[in-house]
Amino acid sequence: MGRPRSSKPRVQRRYEAAAPYHHRHRLMGAHLSDELRSKYGTRSLPVRKGDTVLVVRGDHIGREGEVIGVDTKRRRIFIKDLTRRKVDGTEIPVPIHPSKVIITKLKLDDQVRQKILDRKGGR
């Protein structure tokens, strides 16, 4: 099943729900900050564990932290020190949609991501 060629919301939702994992990674994209955007020449990248992000929408607006987990099945990321207390007292990380954050610092310890930046930025 390839990408949908329809702009109908029903078709888009069905694709996202049934997308294979190698396509789901592309759905985990977030915008880069203005400094990173001008440095690398690209607007967005998929969020990875180890990136630093800033929440720009929702109840946790203005919170910044490192990504400690990425859930590609539910399309959510988890940020360090952004937790919620359950009724029994345990703390769980709050899931955030990647489109609601801006990447402020990239984790560039592997050469694969640097190649992606070089390819997307046109350097």
N, C-alpha and C positions, 0 to 999 in steps of 0.2 A: 504494500500500500504506500504509494508515494504521497507527496505533499498535495493538499487539495488545491484545485484551481478555481475554487468558488469563493465568493465573498460573503456567502450566506452564513450567518452566525451558527446555524444548526450544523452545517458541514464543518465549520472551523472547530466547534466544540467536540464533535465526534472524532475529528482527527486528533485533537490534543488528548482526548481520553484514551484512544487506542494506539497512540504513536509508539513505535518501537524505541528502545532505549537509546540507540545511536541518533535518533532524531530528537529525543527529549532533551539531550544536552544543549541543543540549539535553542530550545524554548526557555532555558535558564539564563537568558541574557539580561544584562543591566547596563545602564549608561555609565560612561566614564565621567569623572570630574573634569572641569574645564582645563585644569593643568595637564592631566593625563591625556585629554583629547587633543590638545595642541602639541604635546610631546610626541604622541604616537600616531597622530593623523587618522584616528578612527573614533567612531561615536560610541560603540558598545562592544562588550565581550561577555561570554558566559562567566558566571560567578563560580569561583573555585574555593575550596577550603584553604584558608590562609590569607585570603584577600581581606582588606579592611574596607568596610562599607559604612555609609551614612544613610540612615532611614529618613526619607523625605515625605512619606505619607503615612497616615494611620495614627493609632494611639501612641506609638513610640517615636513620633517625629523628633528629629534632632539627635537621636541616640547614635553613637558611632562605636564600632567595635569590630573585632576580627571574626570572620566566618569560621565556625567550629564544625559545621556539618552542612551537607547538601543532600536533599531528598529529591531525587529526580522523578520518583514515582508520583509524589504528591505536588511536585513543582514548588518546593519551599526551601528556604535556607534558615540556618540557626546561627545566631550571633552571640558571642561571648558576653556574659553578664547581662543578657536580656532574657530574664526568666519570669515565670509565673508560679505562684504558690498554689498547690492543689489543696483540697479540703483536708487531706490527711497530713499536710505540712511539708510534703516533699516539693522540691523545686524542679520544674521542667522548663526546657528552653522554649521560647515562643516562636512558632513558625511564621516566617515573613515571606511574602511573594517577592521574587527577585526584581520585578519591575518597579517595586516601591522603594528601591535603594539606589544609591549612586556609589560606584566603586571609587574610593579615594586613594587606595594604595594597592598595587598589584604584587602578587607573590610570583617572582620571576626566577625561581631556582631551577627550573628545567628549561631545556633548549627548545622544546616543542612549543611552548607558549610564546617564546621570543620569535620563533619562525612564523607563528600565526600573526603576531603584531607586525612583523616585517611585511608579510603578504598583504594584510588588510590595509596597512598604512601606506603602501606603495613606495616604500623606501628602497 
